[in-house]
Amino acid sequence: MIRPLILLLALAGCVQTGNNGFGAGVGDIAAQRMRFAAEAVCLNNTTRRSQDRAARALNYAVRERDGSAIVYASPGTLTFIRIGPAPEQTFTDEQGTRRKVTGNGCSVGSPAVGTRLANKLAGEILAPRLIDGSDTLLAPLGAGTNVDGGVGFFFSNLAVTLPVARTTFSDPETGEGTAFDHPVILIVHSRPQ
């Protein structure tokens, strides 16, 4: 099962999707920030409390509540971190059984980062752990892509998926907002059901 996952990680960067009209430089900066936050906050910390503590240490300019979730945002790098209830993620295992992953999640994203680059980032943070046999990734259960081309990797203790989120930027003077749909790297530390 490890070889197909590594192959999918290598191919993850091949899916084409735009970056909502942001320039390449903005997308590169946002991608660097996303990769760091996904690893330092979401992947390396397994509880909401430890993820929140790690996110606070990054000194994002904005920290606010969104229902029962906490959202950190950096307008300068167009990135955000969301820690809280995650949307249900599903996959079909090798036996053909539909399984779901639920629980609290930690996601990072940016409207300046499209699916292709987000797939690449997910692969970059998971590949070394797969090759090294890290305890972070126990027992691979499945992998694939969603309808938007975002990759998904499922392990007995962790799921890394790329669902689509909507981010709205509002002009403080006019109150008008512009919405962007974009992938986020969602990491859920739990056991599939």
Salt bridges, closest charged atoms under 4 A:
GLU39 OE2 - ARG129 NH1 2.92
ASP52 OD2 - ARG56 NE 3.29
ASP52 OD2 - ARG63 NH2 3.35
ASP66 OD2 - ARG82 NE 3.88
GLU88 OE1 - LYS100 NZ 3.90
ASP93 OD2 - ARG99 NH1 3.80
GLU124 OE1 - ARG35 NH1 3.56
GLU124 OE2 - LYS120 NZ 3.68
ASP181 OD1 - ARG166 NE 2.72
